[in-house]
Structures are given as C-alpha cells and as structure tokens.
Amino acid sequence: MKVEVFIGPEAEKLLVNTEFCEDWRRLSIVCPWASVFQEVEFVKTWYSTYKSRYTPVIVTEVNGEGEKTGLFTLATDIDSGELVPAGDRYTEYAAWLADPKYDDGFIESAIEKLRETFPNRSLTLLFALPTLPVNWTHRGKRFSGNCHLTIQPRGLMAVGDGSTFRDSLRKRNQNKINRLKRMGEVQFARIEDPEELQEVIDEIFCYQNLRLRAVYNTNYLAHDQLKKTFFLNLMRLPGMLHVTVLRVGDKLVSGQIHMYNRDQVLLGLITHSPFYSKYSPGTLHLLMLGSELAQKGIPTFDLTPGGEYKDRYATDHDNAYVLRIFFNRAHCIKFRITTKIRGGIKRLARALNLLPPVLEAQSTLLDYQEKFSYLNLKMTSLLSEIGHTLRRSLWHTDESSIYIYSQEQMHLSSDSSPLNRDHIPDLLAYRPMETWQPPVNKFLKLAMRNLETGHHVYTRVEDGKLVQFAWLTVPQNITPAIEDEWYTTLPAESAVITDYYTYAPDDSLTRASLFQILHDVSQIHKIKHAYICASADNLSLKSAVEELGFTYLYSLLRKKVLGKVTRLSKIPKSHNDPGRKTSRVVTTPTAKS
C-alpha cells in the first residue's frame, strides 16, 4: 500500500482530476461509515468557498493494483495552522473513507504520515457516526496513546407515516396555529430554488446569530462572512440541502436548513423569529417538517448529538463518537490529565450544588474579558473599572426621572425617521462603547427577552456600531420583569420609553428620534399617555424631553447596600395630576440585585 499526503496546489490538482473524483465516489459508496460530509460535492464546494481561509490537505492510499483504498480530506487553517476535517464546523460527522476489507490499515498509515508532516498538531473529529471503526484506538493498539475517544448520545426521530406529527398539530397545537392565523395566512413551504433561498437567508442567519449569542454566548458563526456563499453554493447542488420556512402572511416566522444524508435528513440550522416566540414556532415547524418528510418517504430525521431540547422529539438514541488524535503523544497525555482534573472539579461542584454559579461566573468572566477588549482599556483604566464595578455591586444608588406626555400632544406627523424599529441586525451590531454598559451576551440576552415578550426597540447604527437605541413598551400587553414593577403603577392605556441611549449626544437627533417614537405611540389604539424613564444624571436626554413637552412626574430610586436592594418611588397620589408636590414613598426590599 502506498500512502501519500498532498497539500495546497498538489491537493488542488487532485480535486480537478476526473479519475480521482470517480475513485472518491466509489469509496464513499463502499465505505459503511461515510456520510454526505465526505462526498465529493460537499467537500469540493467547501474547499472552493473557503480557499482564502484554508489550505487543502488530502491523504490517499493506493494498493498494488493502483486502486484507491483510502482517502482522508483535511485542511489547515491559514491563520492558526490548525488541522481540521474538510468542512470544519460545517461537517457534522467527520471521517476518513476506506475500503472495509482492508480493516484499519489506512487510518493507521494516514496518522503516521500526518504525524511526520504535522509533528505537533492534533486533529479532532466532532462528531463521528456510530459505524466508524475505533478498535485501533483501544488500549494496547499502536496509536492508543495518541487518541482520546469519548461518546456522545445522538437522538433519532422516526418519521413513519407522519400521523404522529399531524395528530400533535391538530390536537395539542391547534390553538397556537389558530392564533397565528388571526395575523395572516399560515404557510409551511419547501424551498428548492437557490434564488428563493437568497431572499430569506439573511433573515434566517440573523435570527440564528441572535439566539446563539444570547442563549449560548457563541459568536463564531456571526463572524463567518463566507457562510452565506457556502450555503447558497450547496443549494445549487441537487439533493444536498433540505430547506423549509414557516410564514404568517409575508412574515418569516421560522426557518430550517438541513442536509440530506443518504436516506435520512440530518438536522442543521434551526431558528425562529423572537417576535413569534410565544407561539412555539420551532415546535410547529418541526411537526410540519415531520409530516412533509413522511410524504417524501424519508424514514428518519437525524437530530444529531448535543442539545437537550432534542430529547423531546427523539424516538430512539445511539452513540456518536468524539475522536481526538494527537500526533505528539505527550500532548495527548497532557489533554487526558487536564480533562480528568476538569471532570473532577465539575463533579465536585455538582455534588455541592455549586455547578450553576460556577458556570455563570465563568461565563461572566469571559463576557467581561471580551467587553474590555472592545473598549481597549489600558491596564490602569481596566483596574479602575474593575474596582468601580465591585463598589457598585456593594454600594450604589441609581435615580431615574419619570416624565409624562399626554394624549392631547400626540397629534403628530413624523417626516424624519432616524431610527430603525425592531431591526435585529442593528442589535447584533452592539458593542459596549462605555465602561458602564453590559457585555454583548448580557445585552442581547435582555434584548431577546424583551422582543419575545412584546417590547419594541428603536436603533441606529453608524460605521457598523450600534450608537443609539431605545425601548418602547405597552405594559398592558406584556408581563413586566421584577425590576420593572413600577410599570404596574401606571394607568391603563399607557406606553413607556425606557433605556434610551445615544453614544454622541446630538440635541436635534435626540429630539427627532423621540418625535419618531411618539408618532408611533400616537398610532397605537387607545393609548392616552406616553412615559419616559430617564436617568437623573442624563441631562441631555432630560433637556430634550422637556423641550418636546414632557412633564416631570416623579422619581425612582434604587439603593444597593452590601448586596441588598431597596427600591423607593416618589409617586404622586394620582398619575392624572402630574407634578404634584404631594408624594408617597414605596419601599420594596429584595434579597439580591
């Protein structure tokens, strides 16, 4: 057997060789653990799309008769030098291809060649199918000291005749569907035209990026500028992508982009609009998808490893692999020791019921590291900010001023609209620009919660940065958060403007943006009052609202002493008599902030 490693231009020559590609296709057919991610079309599409970021690496094996008996398609990241399977993060199931009659000969020879070429690198297959041969990694084998193998549960959803999905839609979810129908025609549609996908893909990615950053604090996909091109290129290949959308009228409610994998469909990208979250659009979409797959004769929907929510839909489970191969045995030993230590600490934290706060603290630390990198603080400024944050966590007083704008003043027309409304791409452009602002994850987590519960956001972006935003709330339409208890003191038919921020105060722009929001408030049925909550030390905003005709009503104070929070409100006896000197104080102590 002859094993060779081809890198860069040499590998690219193989990719355009017709005979080589035919041998590749033959191997993918006879290899029991092959998936769509090892097929010619997927790999070549990824190589060509990401050629500016990755250098192709191809390992081949040829027997004495000149037949291809093994193939491993890899790549090196041009910036980091990391060795990855072709497809990198878009390859759900990584593997090599080999003729099974030659057992483990190819992978062992391939590792030996790769170890010579990349002596101090490693390679991670995340994930690998249960059919992948792994006996060669077990104790006593040649490369057992270079490998770390773990298993990861994988959920599978049997499709059957689709009756289970139809029954669930009709019996348990009909009320949600009926509520959506009141807003417009509910349409579940399959997209097969690349041009049609291009019309919605930006919106789908936008919803996905918001959820990944807010829920999982993950942002690597948001920075992948080639992702859109890659998916559109895949869409042009027959039988590669399975794309469906759920719409209400002309609004995109949910979008899913999955992969065909032989006789299965494999879960890929699943996301939905935060504006429709209370209708469980992701669940409705999956149920409609199951019915559609049944019509197409697809027996199984592979839910793929990871994600606790998948257990709700799985009818069966098996185990996929995570295989790490270290070309330097010492690195493998170090990884195993580190993994055991981390596992021990995690088990101890779980036993002491400390795991959630430990994970939260770890996430918070990463958040603030990122925040300070955005602010580009010097060490002295960084230490000062850390000290300031610690002091605020122990002892601090916030004061906010509440102003009212009455119905008689709301006969407005707005010729200028400097702000976008409910524009999620603007929210994704948020970066902390001042030391008191929250990290990106915490800002987007709150933003997503607000959008899901009926708030509206107004935004403006300059030079790719979110420089102005404000939130509009109609309290009677939402359930206020605990920290917003003062909403419950407002009369019915009110609207509230909160969290107004602008990076570089401009009085004319502030007035124009507030005027725009007030114009929108005037269009809401039965609204009689508009309130704005302004920080007491935001003199620019207070000046602008007073010039627009807002009347000061009362103040809110929030005191924190050694972690204990007390809320005090100087609220007039009647909201219909703004500005009265008579006031009352309401104290609401809480154990934690």
Residue pairs with C-beta under 8 A, 6 or more apart in sequence:
1 61
1 62
1 63
1 64
1 69
1 102
1 105
1 106
1 109
2 61
2 62
3 59
3 60
3 61
3 70
3 106
3 109
3 110
3 112
3 113
4 59
4 60
4 113
5 57
5 58
5 59
5 113
5 114
5 117
6 13
6 14
6 56
6 57
6 58
6 59
6 60
7 55
7 56
7 57
7 58
7 76
7 117
8 55
8 56
11 55
11 56
11 57
11 58
12 47
12 56
14 20
14 58
14 60
15 21
15 44
15 47
15 56
15 58
20 68
21 40
21 44
23 67
23 68
23 71
24 40
24 68
24 71
24 97
25 39
25 40
26 68
27 34
27 68
27 69
27 70
27 71
27 97
27 98
27 99
28 34
28 38
28 39
28 40
28 97
30 99
30 100
31 38
31 95
31 97
31 98
31 99
31 100
32 100
32 131
33 95
33 128
33 129
33 131
33 132
33 133
34 95
34 97
35 92
35 93
35 95
35 129
35 261
35 262
35 266
36 42
36 240
36 259
36 260
36 261
36 262
36 266
37 43
37 85
37 86
37 87
37 90
37 91
37 92
37 93
37 94
37 95
38 73
38 95
38 96
38 97
41 237
41 240
42 87
42 234
42 237
42 240
43 73
43 86
43 87
45 230
45 233
45 234
45 237
46 86
46 87
46 88
46 90
46 230
47 54
47 56
47 75
47 86
48 233
49 226
49 229
49 230
49 233
50 75
50 88
50 226
50 230
52 78
52 226
53 77
53 78
53 79
53 226
54 75
54 76
54 77
54 78
54 84
54 88
55 75
55 76
55 78
56 73
56 74
56 75
56 86
57 73
57 74
57 75
57 76
57 83
58 71
58 72
58 73
58 74
59 70
59 71
59 72
59 74
59 96
59 110
59 113
59 114
60 68
60 70
60 71
61 68
61 69
61 70
61 71
61 98
61 105
61 106
61 109
61 110
62 68
62 69
63 69
63 102
69 98
69 99
69 102
69 106
70 96
70 97
70 98
70 99
70 102
70 105
70 106
70 107
70 109
70 110
71 96
71 97
71 98
72 96
72 97
72 106
72 107
72 110
73 85
73 86
74 83
74 84
74 85
74 86
74 114
74 123
75 83
75 84
75 85
75 86
75 88
76 82
76 83
76 84
76 118
77 84
77 88
81 121
82 121
83 114
83 118
83 121
83 122
83 123
84 123
84 124
85 91
85 94
85 95
85 123
85 125
87 94
89 220
89 221
90 230
92 127
92 259
92 266
92 268
92 304
93 127
93 128
93 129
93 261
93 320
94 125
94 126
94 127
94 128
95 125
95 128
95 129
95 132
96 106
96 107
96 110
98 106
98 107
99 106
100 133
103 133
104 133
104 135
104 136
107 133
107 136
108 136
108 142
108 143
111 143
111 146
111 325
111 327
114 121
114 123
114 327
115 146
115 327
118 327
119 327
119 328
120 327
120 328
120 331
121 327
122 324
122 325
122 326
122 327
122 328
122 331
123 324
123 325
123 327
124 322
124 323
124 324
124 325
125 132
125 321
125 322
125 323
125 324
125 325
126 322
127 152
127 154
127 304
127 305
127 320
127 321
127 322
128 320
128 321
128 322
128 323
129 320
129 321
130 154
130 318
130 319
130 320
130 321
132 321
132 323
134 149
134 321
134 323
135 141
136 142
136 143
137 143
137 144
137 147
137 149
137 323
138 144
143 325
145 329
145 332
145 333
146 325
146 326
146 327
146 329
146 332
147 323
147 324
147 325
147 326
147 332
148 323
148 324
148 326
148 332
148 335
148 336
148 339
149 321
149 322
149 323
149 324
150 321
150 322
151 319
151 320
151 321
151 322
152 305
152 306
152 319
152 320
152 321
152 322
153 305
153 317
153 318
153 319
153 320
154 302
154 303
154 304
154 305
154 317
154 318
154 319
154 320
155 303
155 304
155 305
155 310
155 311
155 313
155 314
155 316
155 317
156 300
156 301
156 302
156 303
156 314
156 315
156 316
156 317
156 318
157 290
157 300
157 301
157 302
157 303
157 313
157 314
157 315
158 299
158 300
158 315
158 316
159 290
159 293
159 294
159 298
159 299
159 300
159 301
160 294
160 299
161 294
162 290
162 291
162 292
162 293
162 294
162 295
164 290
165 287
165 288
165 289
165 290
165 291
165 294
166 291
168 287
169 177
169 284
169 287
169 288
169 291
173 280
173 283
173 284
173 287
176 279
176 280
176 284
177 186
177 284
179 279
180 186
180 248
180 253
180 276
180 279
181 248
183 248
183 249
183 251
184 247
184 248
184 249
184 250
184 251
185 247
185 248
185 249
186 246
186 247
186 248
187 246
187 247
187 248
188 244
188 245
188 246
188 285
188 288
188 292
189 244
189 245
189 247
190 242
190 243
190 244
190 292
191 197
191 200
191 243
191 244
191 245
192 243
194 232
194 235
194 236
197 231
197 232
197 235
197 243
198 232
200 245
200 252
200 255
201 228
201 231
201 232
202 228
203 252
203 255
204 245
204 252
204 255
204 257
204 269
204 271
205 221
205 227
205 228
206 424
206 425
206 428
207 255
207 271
207 272
207 273
207 274
207 424
208 221
208 269
208 271
209 219
209 221
209 222
209 428
210 274
210 424
210 427
210 428
210 444
210 447
210 448
211 271
211 274
211 448
212 218
212 219
212 221
212 222
213 219
213 222
213 428
213 440
213 441
213 444
214 441
214 444
214 445
214 447
214 448
215 445
215 448
217 363
217 366
217 367
217 441
219 440
221 227
222 428
231 241
231 257
234 240
234 241
235 241
235 243
239 260
240 259
240 260
241 257
241 258
241 259
241 260
242 257
242 258
242 259
242 260
242 265
243 255
243 256
243 257
243 258
244 255
244 256
244 285
244 288
244 289
244 292
245 252
245 254
245 255
245 256
246 252
246 253
246 254
246 255
246 272
246 281
246 284
246 285
246 288
247 253
248 276
251 273
251 275
251 276
252 273
253 272
253 273
253 276
253 279
253 281
253 285
254 271
254 272
254 273
254 276
254 281
254 282
254 284
254 285
255 269
255 271
255 272
256 268
256 269
256 270
256 271
256 285
256 286
256 289
257 268
257 269
258 265
258 266
258 267
258 268
258 269
259 265
259 266
259 268
260 266
261 302
263 298
263 299
263 300
264 298
264 299
264 300
264 301
264 302
265 293
265 298
265 300
265 301
265 302
266 301
266 302
266 304
267 301
267 302
267 303
267 304
267 310
270 282
270 285
270 286
271 282
272 281
272 282
272 285
273 281
274 424
274 448
274 451
274 452
275 422
275 451
275 452
277 451
277 452
278 452
286 313
289 301
290 301
293 301
303 310
303 313
303 314
304 310
305 320
324 332
324 335
326 332
326 335
346 355
348 354
349 355
349 358
363 441
367 439
367 440
367 441
367 442
368 439
370 439
370 440
371 432
371 437
371 438
371 439
371 440
372 382
372 385
374 431
374 432
374 433
374 440
375 432
375 433
375 435
377 385
377 435
385 435
388 435
392 560
393 560
393 563
393 593
394 560
394 561
394 562
394 563
395 560
395 561
395 562
396 559
396 560
397 557
397 558
397 559
397 560
398 535
398 557
398 558
399 535
399 536
399 537
399 555
399 556
399 557
399 558
400 533
400 534
400 535
400 536
400 555
400 556
400 558
401 533
401 534
401 535
401 536
401 542
401 552
401 555
402 486
402 531
402 532
402 533
402 552
402 553
402 554
402 555
402 556
403 531
403 532
403 534
403 542
403 545
403 546
403 550
403 551
403 552
403 553
404 529
404 530
404 531
404 550
404 551
404 553
404 575
404 578
405 518
405 529
405 530
405 531
405 532
405 548
405 549
405 550
405 551
406 528
406 529
406 551
407 527
407 528
407 529
409 549
410 518
410 521
410 522
410 527
410 530
411 522
412 515
412 518
412 519
412 522
413 519
414 515
414 516
414 519
414 520
416 512
416 515
416 516
417 516
418 460
418 468
418 509
418 512
418 513
418 516
419 458
419 459
419 460
419 468
419 470
419 513
419 516
419 517
420 426
420 458
420 459
420 460
420 461
421 456
421 457
421 458
421 520
422 451
422 456
422 457
423 457
423 459
424 451
425 461
426 459
426 460
426 461
426 466
426 469
427 444
427 447
427 457
427 459
427 466
427 469
428 444
429 461
429 464
429 465
429 466
430 440
430 443
430 444
430 447
430 466
430 469
431 440
431 465
431 466
432 438
432 439
432 440
432 443
433 465
433 467
433 503
434 503
437 443
438 446
447 457
449 481
450 457
450 471
451 457
453 478
453 479
454 473
454 474
454 477
454 478
455 471
455 472
455 473
455 478
456 471
456 472
456 473
456 520
457 469
457 470
457 471
457 472
458 468
458 469
458 470
458 471
458 472
458 513
458 516
458 517
459 466
459 468
459 469
460 466
460 467
460 468
460 469
460 513
461 467
465 503
467 502
467 503
467 504
468 501
468 502
468 503
468 509
468 513
469 499
469 500
469 501
470 497
470 498
470 499
470 500
470 501
470 513
470 514
470 517
471 497
471 498
471 499
472 495
472 496
472 497
472 517
472 520
472 521
473 487
473 495
473 496
473 497
473 498
474 494
474 495
474 496
474 524
474 527
475 487
475 488
475 490
475 494
475 496
476 492
476 493
476 494
480 487
480 488
482 590
485 567
485 588
486 556
486 569
487 496
489 569
489 571
489 575
490 496
490 529
490 531
490 575
491 528
491 529
491 575
491 576
493 526
493 527
493 528
493 529
494 527
494 528
494 529
494 530
494 531
495 521
495 524
495 527
495 529
495 530
495 531
496 530
496 531
496 532
496 533
497 514
497 517
497 530
497 531
497 532
497 533
498 532
498 533
499 533
500 514
500 532
500 534
500 538
500 541
502 509
502 510
502 513
505 540
505 541
507 540
507 543
507 544
510 540
510 541
510 544
511 544
511 547
511 548
514 532
514 544
514 545
514 548
515 548
518 530
518 548
521 527
521 530
529 575
531 553
532 545
532 550
533 556
534 541
534 542
534 545
535 541
536 542
536 555
546 552
551 578
551 579
552 578
552 579
553 572
553 575
553 578
553 579
554 569
554 570
554 571
554 572
554 583
555 569
555 570
556 567
556 568
556 569
556 570
557 567
557 568
557 569
557 570
558 565
558 566
558 567
558 568
559 565
559 566
559 567
559 568
560 566
560 593
563 592
563 593
564 589
564 590
564 591
564 592
565 589
565 590
565 592
565 593
566 587
566 588
566 589
566 590
567 586
567 587
567 588
567 589
567 590
568 585
568 586
568 587
569 585
569 586
570 583
570 584
570 585
571 583
571 584
571 586
572 578
572 579
572 580
572 582
572 583
573 580
573 582
573 583
573 584
574 580
